[in-house]
Amino acid sequence: MPYYYKLGNIPHKRHTQYRKPDGKLFSEQLFSTEGFSNDSSLLYHYHPPTQIIKTEAQISVAPAVAEEKMLKHRSFEGFSIKPEKDFLQSRKAVLVNNDCHLVLASPQESMKNYFYKNTDADELIFVHEGKGILRTMYGELPFGYGDYLCIPRGTIYQIEFSDMNNRLFIVESFSPIRFPKKYLSKYGQLLEHSPYCERDIRPPQNLPSYDEKGDFLIKAKKKGFKIVEIPVHHYPRLTGVATGAKLQVIVKSFVDLFKLWKKLR
């Protein structure tokens, strides 16, 4: 059920001039997973989120399919997945098709040196073991055993774990993750026979703003099979100086986007 939720400081009206204390404009970003005709969020940045330094060569993370079109029953011992330090390297796709990837992971370390986003799939992370904080451009969300973390596609995030003992079950869905219609009223309220209700849903609670410049790395996953590293000048949240109005910046941005498009084809 969509409902209005806000964090941080925002202007009284949307799509209007919103200025920083020094008089310069914040950059407004309309973020949606299905275009302008569906649900969306309005985000405000110190720095235009479209600016990047370059795009690195893409890395294949396509899962090796051991058997296709099989009819045998299988029992997987998911807790036998070996722990690995890095969050992305620890993710092991167990079952895959054109609709979703079912992934098991046992990361030992927090995401400290990079940010991550899945450009084409919503991610649903079930926490079998461990606790920590999910940090996104929407804010921070503490989590623990038994929680489901629903991360819309395109969301830039980091996960900070409390210790080394973590086990996750991850669904990468190439279709939007929504409540089943059979559990919703015609106005979108969860009905009495639904296995969960609005009280079970916790949105992000804290939205820190960072005004930092430097070299920050975003790892973007494309089509479930490729990882592209995208260095940026600014912290991927409210930060930076707006320079998008300069012609040379606009031209360079189009060149960078064209190069990225060619790499992702």
N, C-alpha and C positions, 0 to 999 in steps of 0.2 A: 504494500500500500504506500504510494508516494506521499510524503508529507514534507512540509517546509522545515529546514534545519539550517542554522547558520552558526559560524564560529568566527571570531576575530572582528575587525572593524570593516564595515562595508558602507558604500554610499546609500543614501535614502532611496534613490531610484536607480534602476539598472540602466546600463548603456549610456551613462552620463559621465561628465568629467569628474574624475576622482583623483585628487592631488595629494602628493606627499607634503610633509611640513616645509620642504624647500620650494614648493610651488610646481614641481615637475609632476607629470602624470604617472599614475599607476597604469600597468597594462592589464586590461580585462581579457579573460579567456573564457569563452563559452565551451564547456567540455561535455560531450555526449558520446555514448557508445554506439548510437544508431542515427546520428545525424540530427539536424535541427528539428525534425518532426517528432522527436521522442523526448523522454526525460533528459534533463541536462543539469549541470552545475555551473555557477558563475564563480570563477576564481580570479583573485587580484594579485599581481606580481610587481615587485620593484623592477624586474627586468623582463623583457619580452621572452616568453618560454620557447619561442621559435629559433632563437639564436644558438648556433652550435659552432664549435671550432672546426671539426672535420668528422668524417665517418671512416672508421677503420675497416679492414677487410672482414667479411663475415665468416663465422665459424659454424660448421655443421654440427648440430646436436640431434640429428635425425635418429630415432630409435631403430636398432637393428631388430627386425621382426623375425622371430624364430620359427613361427608357424602361422600360416594363413588358412582361412576357410576350414578350420578344424571343428569337429563336433564333439570331441572328447571333453568330459568334465575335468576341471582343474581345481586343485586346492593349493593356494599360494601361502607360503610361510613368510608373511610380510615383515615380521620382526627379526627375520634373519638378514635383512638388508644391512650391509656393513656401514657403520658411521664414517662420514668424511668431514673434513674441516669446512670446506666451502659450501655455501648454501646451494648454488646452482649445480656444482659438480655432484652433490649428494642426491640430486633428484634423478630417480630411475623410473622410466616409463615401463609399466608392467603390461598394460593392455592399451591398445590404440586403435582408433578407426577415424573416419572422416568427421565424426561428431565430437569426440572428446579423447583426451589422454588421461588414463588413470596412473598416478605417479606415487611412488613411495620415496621418502627422504628421511635421512637421519643426520642433519647438520650439527656440527659441534661448535662452530664459531658464528658470531654475529656478522652481518653484512656491514663491514666497516669501510672498505676501499671502493665501493661502487654502489650505485642505485640500480634498480631493475624495473622493467615493465614488460608485460606481455601485450604485444600490440594487437593480437587477433583473438585472444581467448580470455573469457572471464575465468578467474581462479577461485576455487573453493578449497580452503585449507582446513582440514580437521586436525586438531591437536591431540594425538594419542598420548604424548608425553612431552613435558617441558612447559615453560612459561616465558613471557617476555613482553615486548612492546612492538606493535606494528606501526611504523612511521610512514605516513603518506602525505601527499599534497592536500589531503582533506583534514589532516590532523593526526593525533596519536591515539592508539587503541590498545590498552593492556589486554593480554590474553593468557589463558592457562588451560589446564587439562579439560578436555571435553568441549572446548569452544570451536565454533566454525567461523573462519574468517572469509568473508566474501569480498573479493577484490575485483572491481570492474576492469575490463580490458583497457589498456592505455594508462592505467594508474601507475605513477612512479612511486616506488616504495623501497624501504629498508626494513629488515627485521632484526631486532636486538634481543638475543636470548639471554636468559638469566644464568645458565650454566651450559655444560657440554651435553647433557642428557636430553635429547630432543628426538621425537619421532612424529612424522607428519604424513597424513594421507591427503593427496592433492588431486583435485579434478580440474583439468584444463578444458573448459567447454567453449567450443567455437560458435555456439548459439548462446544468447543471453540467458543468464541464470535468473529465473523469476519464481514467484510462488505459483504452484499449480492452480489453474482456474477453479478446480473443484473445491478448493479451500477458501475461495474469495467470494464475498458478496458482490453484487453488481456495482457497488461503489468502491470496492477495493479493500474492505475490512476483512480480516481473517475470521472465519466462521468458527463455531463452537467445536466442530469435529476436526478442526485442523490440529496436527500434532504439535504445533507451536503457536504462539500469539505475539502481539506487539510488545509485551513485557519482556520477551526473550531477546529482543533486538537492542543492541547497544551501539550507538554511533560513536565516532571519534569524540574525545572529550577535551582535547587540548590542541591548540594550533599555534606552535611557536613560529616566529618569523625570523629569518636569517638574512643579514645583509653582509654577505661574504663574497669575495671574488677569488678566483684561483682556477685550478684544473680539477674538475669533477667529472666522474665517469658514469655514464648511463649505459647499461647493457640491455638491449631491446631484443625480445624474441619475436620472430616473424614466422607465421604459418605453422608454428609448433616445431619447426625444424632448423631454424637458423638463429644465431645470436650475432647481433651487430653492436659493436662498441662505439658509443657516441660521446666524445669529450665535449664538455661545455665550460664556459668561462665562469659561470655563477652557480651558486648553490641552487639545486632544482626546487626552489620554493620562493617565497617573497624576497627578492634580492636584485641587486644590480642597478644599472643606469639605463634608462630608456633611450636607445639610439636607433630605433626602427624607422624614424622619419628621415634618416640620411639616405640619399640615393645610393651611395656605394654599399651601404649595409643591405639595402633591399636587393640590389643586384647580386651581391655575394650570397644572400640567403637563398635566392632562386637557384643559383649555381649549385649550392650545397644540397638543396632539395632534389635537384635533377640527378646529382651523383648518387644520392641515397636511393632514389627511385630505380636507377640502373642496377645498383647492387642488390636490391630486394626482388628484382624480377625473377 
